[in-house]
């Protein structure tokens, strides 16, 4: 069995914590591991690391590699989608990778998993995957339905006939239909009916079966599967933008549902976060420097500031360095509307945090204004920035921790704590950390233009596009 993790999403439903450039699969919401790391750790109980494949995009590849490296895993099997085309093309690309790179034949079984869900108990979940493998070998596409606990409007639903099991020895049923996210009244009807389950977005099938169904229902994707993996990557922009649900699951007669009576949460809203996290005696979730008086049933997540509340009930308060969200519990799905407004107005807060992660470390913008910007830069041990230059700004570096090896023009020097270096405009330069501890510096930029796209790269150890400043 092979496992494919879909980690290319740009989820913004958890804005302002999750953003386009730092989506929720990389957040550490319920412990010291990101949601992606938790997904990997679950699946390693059923497949080896050599049978694990992660699909993401260029923008997020270093986050994925960093998360896998933290788990001491080989990061070789990562597919970078050239652009987002939804789940059906991503899965087709993963299937082709399994055929060409893993050497799989049509009998190989593949498990598809999102990267940003909470599932427990893990052992019970793994038992369900193993039980479904034989059904996949028999030509079924098994989807996993979650027993609903409330009339949720944020999930899609799967309808089954509970009186008509596919297999008398297993809890598996013929899938009647997939339905989109319902309105509140329809969701209540689904719960009352009893034959509906939440759509978990997880599937298991054999390669032969899924290719047959691509041929039958989405021939434009099937034609791409006839090409090599590299050709599929090159032609990826010609793929239709379609979900696997719409492309195959809603149409195929081979789809069966295995209900899972476990705890599952796709962390799709701040209401979901409130449900997951531990609460105090007043029903409050508090993370950060928080003081509450007469506050009940409220989620408060802080960053650097002290947050104090008086007389609140059933609220959501999320603070980051550059944005604050305040909402009524139960209204969290409307965060999408906030994100839409931000996109329409071209606000950078929709996609970027004050802190930006790079393969060498990260930087935080401390202050900026006309003709200047001040950053705190952290370079991990043994890492270095690209060899680069700027045409419109100079830079002044002050080391506050560690040792920096600095290239400025044709000179290389080492600078230590309380020492500094100056980089004039239009001068080739590079910053690197030759030491054993993180290097921290304060960078002061000055010039007529201090935006990130004033950069020309000449050399980069991470294989980034020398014409792109974003990565």
N, C-alpha and C positions, 0 to 999 in steps of 0.2 A: 504494500500500500504506500502511496505517496500522499503528502499533504501540501496543499497550496493555501497560503495565507494572503488575503487581499488587503494590502496596506497602503493603497494609493489615495484614499479618501482625503478630502479637504474639509472635513466637518466643521461647521461654524455654529452648530446648535448650542455649543457650550461657550459661545462668546460671552465675555471677553477673554476667558482663559484659553480657549481653543480658537485658533485663527487659521486662515488659509495656509500660511507658511509654517504653522506648528499645530497640526490637527490633533484630535483627542487621543488617537492611538499611541501618542508619545507622552501623554500626561500621566503623572503618578498621582492618582486620585485616592487610592485606598491602601497605600502602603509605599514601600520603597521600589516597587517594580512598575514599569509602565504597563499600559493595557496590552501593547504588543508583546512585551516580555512575558506577561502572564499567559497570553495565547500560545506562545512558543513553548513555554514550560508545560502547559497542558498537553500539547500535541506530541511532545517528546516522550510521553508515556505510552504512545501507540505507534510512533514511527521513530527511526533514527534520524540524527541530524543530517545524514547524507540523503535522506528521503524527504527533506523539508525544503520547500521553495517559497520565497517571499516575492510578491509582485508589488512594486511601488512605482515612483516616478523620479525623475532626475532631481527635482526639488527636495525630495525627502530621503534620498539614498543614504546620506551620511547619518541621518537620525537612525535609519534601520541598521546600518552597519555598527553604529555605536551601541545600540541596544543589544544586538547579537554578540558583539565583542564583550559586553559586560557579562553575558552569560557564558563566556568562554567558548563560543561557537564559531565554526568556520563560516565566513560570509560569502562563500563562492556562489551559492545558488540564489541569486537575486536578479529578478527581471526588472528593467527600467522601461516602463511604458513611455513612448515618445510624447503622448498626450492622453488626456483622460477621455475614454470612450464608453464608460460604464462597465458593468460587470461581465456581460457576454463576451465582448472582445478580449477582455483581460483573461477570462477563463480559457478561451480558445488559445491564446498565446501561451498560457501555462501548460495546456495539454500538448501543444507542439513542442515545448521545451522538454517535457517528460519523454516524448517519443524520441526526439533527436539527441538530447544531452544525457538523459538518464538511460536511454536504450530500451524504453518500455514498449510492449506490444499492446494490442487492443484488449487483452484480458486484464491489464493492470487496473487496479482500483485507485481512484483519486478522491480524497476528502477535501472539500472546499470550506474554508473558514474565514469569516471577517476577522479583523485584528483588534477590535475595540469593544469586546463584550466581557461581562463578568458572568462566570458560571461556577456553580458549586452545588453539591459536592463533586469534585473532579473525578473521583473514582467511578461514580455512578455514570457520569457523562462518558468516560472512556469505555465502560461496558457497553453503552449504547452504540458507540462507533464500531466496536468489534462485532456486535450483533448484526449491524447493518451491512457489514462487508460481504457476507454471503449473499444477501439480497442483491447487492450491486453486481456480484459475479453472475447472478441469474438474469441480468438484463434490466433490472429496475433502477430508476433514479430515486434515491431515498432522500426525502427532505425531513427536517426535524422540526416538529411543531412543539411550541411551549404551552403548557396548560395555562390559560389566562386566569389571573387573579382579580382582575378589575376590567371595567369597560374602557380600555385604553384606546385613544384616538391616534396615538403616535406610531402604531405598528400596523403592518399589513397582517391579514389573517388567511388561514388555510382552512377550508371546509372539508370534512371527511364524513364518511358514513360509519359511525361506530358499531353498527350492527353487521358490518360486512368486512371482517378482517381478511387481509390478503393471505396471511399465514396463521393457522390456528395455534401454532406454538409460540408465536411472537406477537407483540403488541404493535402491529403494523396494519395500516388501512389504506384503501384506495383513495387517492386525492380527488375530490370532486371539483374544487375550484380554488384559485388564488384570488383574493380580493384586496383592493387598495385600502389605504388608511381611511377608516370610516368617520362619519360625523358622530357626535355623542349618542344620538338616538339609535343609529344603526349599530354602534358598538354594544349598546345595552341589549339589543335584539340578539346579537351574536352570542353574548354570554348566556342569555336565557335559553337559546337554542341548544347549547351544549355540544354541538358538533364542530365548533370552531376553535382553532388554535392560533397562537401568534406565530408569524413567519419568522424564524430565527435567522434566515439567510445562509444556513449551512446545508450542504448537499454532499452526497456520496454516489459515485457512479463509476462504471468502467469506461475506459477510453473508447472502446468500440461503440458502446451505447451512446455516449454523448456526441460522437462524430456522426452516427446515424441520425440523431435528432437535429444536429446542425444542418445536415443535408436535407432533412425533411422540412424543417421549419424556417431556417435562416441560411439559404443557399449562398448568400453573399459572403457570409463568414466561412462557410464550408469550403468555398473556392480558395480562400486565403490559406486554409489548413492544408491544401494540396501543395503549397509552396514550402520552401525551407524556412527555418526559424528566422534567419537573417533577412530573408525576403519579406516575411510577415512584419518584422520590425520596420523595414524600409517603407512598406505600403500601409502602415498602421493608420495613417491619416485617412485612408479610403475605407476603413472599417465603419459600419453603421454604429451610431451611438445608441445602444440599447441594453437594457438590463437582462440578466439571465432569466428572471421571472417572465418578462414579456416575450423574450426570444424563444424560450423553450418550455419553461415550467407550466405556464398557463395553457399550453397547447398539447403537450405530450401526453399520450395515454400510458406511458411507462412510469409516471410519477406516483410514488406512494409516500405516505406520511408515517413517521415513527414519533408518536407523542413522547415528550420528555417531561417527566414530573420532577423537575429540578428547579433550583433558583437560577434564573437567567435575566440579565438586564443588559440592554444594548447601550446604556448610558447616553440616551438620545436627548436628554434635556436636564436642566437643573433640578427639576422635580425628581428625576431618576437618581440624581446624585444625593439628594436629601434622603431618599428611601434607603440608599446603600450604606451611608456613613453612620458611625456611632453617634448617639445623641445623649445629652445630659438629662438631668431629672426634669427639666422643663420642656424636653422635646426639641432642644436646639442643637444644631450642628455648628460647632465653632472651630475654625482653623485660623490661627494667626493671633495677633494681639487684640483680643476682644473683651469688652466689658458689656454686660447686659443687665438691665433693670426692667422687671415686669415684661420680659420678652419671652414668647412661647412659640414652639413649633416653627422655628425660623432657621434658615441656613445662612451662615455668615462666613465667608472666606476672605481673609485679608492678605495683603502683601507686605508692605513696609509700614503702613500707617496704623495707628491705634484707631479701632472702630468701636464706638460706643452707641448703644441703642436703649431707648426708653419706650415702654408701652407698645411694642410691636407684636404682631401675631400673624403667623402664616405668611412670612415674607422670605424673599431671596435677596441676599446682598453679596455681590461678588466684586472685589476690588483688585485691580492690577495697577502697575506703575502709571498707566496712562488712561485708564477707563474705569468707570464704576457702573455696574448694573444693579438696579433696584426694581424688584418686581413682586407681584403677589404670587404665592404658591398656587399652582394650577394654571398659571398663565405663561409658563416657561416656553411653550411651543411658539409663542409670538416673538421670541428672540430672532427668529428668521426675518421678521419684518424690520427689526433694528438693523440687521446685517444688510438687508436690501437697501435701506436708506443710506447706509454708509457707502455701499458700492455706488449708488447713484450719485452721491456727492463726491466720489473719488477720495474718500477718507482713507488714510494709510492704516488706521486702527483696525480695519476689517481684515487685513492680511498680515500685518507686522506687529510684533511686540517691541517694546523698548529694548529688550534683550534679543539679539539675533545670534543663532548658532551657526557655526562654520565647522568644516572638518578638522580644523586645527584647534578649536575652542569656541569662544563666544565673545561678544562685546555688548555693552550696555550704554546707551546714549544717556548721559547724565544731564546735559543741558545743551541747548542750541538756540541760535538766533541769527540775525543778519550778519553774514561774514564769519561766523564761528560755530564750532561744534566741539563738545567735550565728551570723550568716551572713556569707559573703563574696559580695558581689553585683557582677556585671560587666554594665554596660550598654553596648551597642555604639554607635559614633558616630552621632548623629542620631536615636537611638531614645529612647523614654520609656515608663514604666510607666503603667498606667491611673490615672485620678483615683479615689481610693478612701479608705475609712476602716475602722478596726477598733474594735470596741466593748470588747474585753477586754485590749488591750495597748497600751503606748506603744512608740515606736521611737527609737533614738538612732543617727544616721548619722555615720560618721567617714570622710572622703575619704582614701584612701591613694594614689590616682593619678588624674589628670585633673581636670576641672571639672564640678561638678554644678549644675544649675538645679533649685531646690527650691521647690515650692509647698506652703505650710502655711497652711491657712485662706485668708484673703484676701491673703496676702503671698507675694511671689516674691523669692527671694534666690539669689545664686551663692555656692557654697562650694568651696574649693580644698583642695589637699593639706594635711593636718594641721589642717583646720578641721572643724567638726561642726555638726549641726542636730538639734533635738529635736522629735519629733512626739507631742503628748499623745494620750491615748485619745479616740476619737470625733471626731477632727479630720480634715477633708478634706485630702488631701495627694497629692503626685505627685513622682516623681524622674525627671529626664531628663538626657541627655547632649548638650549643645549643641556639644561639641568635635569634634576630628578624631582623637582616640585613644580607646581603650576607657576608660570610667569604672569605677574599682574603689572600692568602699566596704566598710566593716565595719558591719553592722547588728546592734545589740543590742536584742532584744525583751524586754520585761518586763511581766508581768501574770498574772492568774489563769488565762488560757487563751491558749496561744501556737501553736495549730495553724493550718494553712493555710486552713481554711474560715472563719476569722474575718475575712472581707473582704467589703465591699460596694462594687461598682464603680458609678461614675456616668458615666464616659466612657472609651472605649477606641479607639485608632486602628487596632487590628488586627481589629476586627469581632467580638471575642469576646463570648460571652453575658454580659451584665452580671450575671446571677444565678448564674454558674458561676465558682468559684474555681480549677478544675482547669486551665483553659487560659490 
